[in-house]
Amino acid sequence: MSDVIDLSQLPPPSVIEMPAFEDLLAQRLAELQALDPVFTALLDSDPAVKLLQISCYREMVNVARTNAGVLATLLAYARGADLDQLGANFGIYRLVITPADDTPVPPTDAVMEGDDAFRLRIRLSWYARNTAGSIQAYEYFALSADGAVRDAKAYGPQEDKAISPGHVEVYVLSNDGGGVPGQALLDTVGAALNADFIRPLTDYVVVKAATLIEYAVTATLITGSGPDAQTVMAAAKQAMQRYADSVHRIGVPLSIAGVYKALKQPGVEDVTLTEPLETLDAGTGEATYCTAITLTASTASTQGIRPEGL
């Protein structure tokens, strides 16, 4: 999102602290000896030392509780119900991805919008206090139109010279399947963006489906003799899927360096990548989508490929 602060890059607030247990204990022992200079029984078995250790532990627990309370009030760190409270401060509430279903036994709970997606909408809502107009405001209203919207990206003439002045193109990525939204979802987003109190009078808004850049990941992982190859490969596949999901957004490229980093998990000595072989750039309205991850194990000693692919 343009001009939106990346909260993950912010340093932790200076109010957060976590003293080391050893430092606290040394301070307490020094205070005890200052009060009673003749006390020299500094063995762990001494009852007085045991009491000081308990005191230090309880202080660390209280500090940790204070730290957690501070972080719960910050948008960058709040999660779950704490994040719901922050969203409510701005009149933003978590979307329903899949409604609850009372017909099966047992009933299924509703699937709600995840913390990261909700956090993003809270941030974008600051740009949409009145109507749309800015890139961030259009993206906020598009993301808030329906829980099925995974991502949205707005473009104007400054972002794409092919767009005429006064026109806005909003691309939508869905949560379903590979992410190409159906016409019903596009109509829902279009209706939300063209509402009288949302769309500026001089803007002409068109909602389009994102275009997928599909790719598969195929690689051979060179593993050491120690770790179990299947365990190592499973961890690598999970990490690769997490990375692929994180960049499955409009206008976000798939970095070849990110692929190598995801596959190079503990126990992997080297990676021989078959595909993709270069970074996949995502242009206007485009989003990368991983269709398959195929990994094969090879031991560092033999370099021979074993039939242990995932």
Protein Blocks (a to p, Z undefined) as FASTA:
>chain_A
ZZiacfklpccdfkbccddfklmmmmmmmmmmmmmmmlmblcfklmklmmmmmmmmmmmm
mmmmmmmmmmmmpmklggcjllmmmmmmnopacddfbdcdfkbccddddddddfklmmmm
mmmmmmmmmbghifmlmmmmmmmmpmklmbdcdddfklomkbcghiacdddddfehjlpa
cfklmmmmmmmmmpmklmcfkbccdddddddddddddddddddfkbcfklmmmmmmmmmm
mmmmmmmcghiacdfklmmmmmmgghiabdcdfbdcbdcdddehiacddfbdcdddddfk
lopacdfbZZ
